[in-house]
């Protein structure tokens, strides 16, 4: 049975492929991680996933592409903030009373 009182988040965003933006995000990420680097049981991750035009050109197949993205938009990149499987993360997701 699923406990519906648990909270979980998973954040992502996709933008045009921009080296400066990705470098800025990484700099901010590293600065913020420095504040919790000694916390037990966390594994911060800054993950980028390329979305090449060969992929976006396939978005319209089978009735998809709710966002209207096409190969003409150029190569894109997605930034993922995965949930942490750590004890700290599990404690954050305790039931709401």
SVG drawing of the C-alpha trace seen along z (x, -y; Angstrom):
<svg xmlns="http://www.w3.org/2000/svg" viewBox="-3 -32 35 34">
<polyline fill="none" stroke="black" stroke-width="0.4" points="0.0,0.0 1.3,-3.4 1.5,-6.0 -0.1,-9.1 1.2,-11.4 4.8,-11.2 6.2,-14.1 8.6,-13.5 10.0,-16.0 11.8,-15.5 12.9,-18.6 14.0,-19.0 14.1,-21.7 15.1,-21.8 16.7,-24.7 18.7,-25.5 22.2,-24.1 24.2,-27.0 27.7,-26.4 27.6,-29.6 24.3,-28.8 25.4,-25.2 28.7,-26.5 26.8,-29.1 24.4,-26.4 27.3,-24.1 29.1,-27.0 25.9,-27.7 25.4,-23.9 29.0,-23.6 28.6,-26.6 25.4,-25.3 26.7,-21.8 29.7,-23.2 27.2,-24.2 26.2,-20.5 29.3,-18.7 29.8,-17.2 26.2,-16.0 26.1,-12.2 24.4,-10.1 23.8,-12.6 25.0,-12.3 24.4,-15.6 24.2,-15.3 24.2,-17.8 23.1,-15.8 22.8,-17.2 21.2,-15.2 21.6,-16.1 18.4,-16.3 19.9,-16.3 17.9,-17.2 17.8,-13.6 15.7,-13.0 13.4,-16.1 12.7,-15.3 11.0,-12.0 8.8,-13.9 5.8,-14.1 5.6,-10.4 2.6,-8.5 0.7,-11.7 3.2,-13.1 5.0,-16.4 2.7,-18.3 5.4,-21.0 5.6,-21.7 9.4,-21.1 10.9,-20.5 14.3,-19.9 14.3,-23.5 14.6,-24.5 18.1,-23.2 19.9,-20.9 18.6,-21.1 19.9,-20.1 17.9,-18.8 19.1,-19.4 17.9,-16.8 17.8,-17.0 17.3,-13.4 15.9,-12.4 18.6,-11.2 18.4,-7.6 20.1,-8.7 19.0,-8.5 18.8,-12.3 16.4,-12.2 14.3,-9.5 14.0,-11.6 12.9,-14.6 10.1,-12.5 8.6,-11.4 4.8,-11.3 2.9,-14.5 0.9,-14.4"/>
</svg>
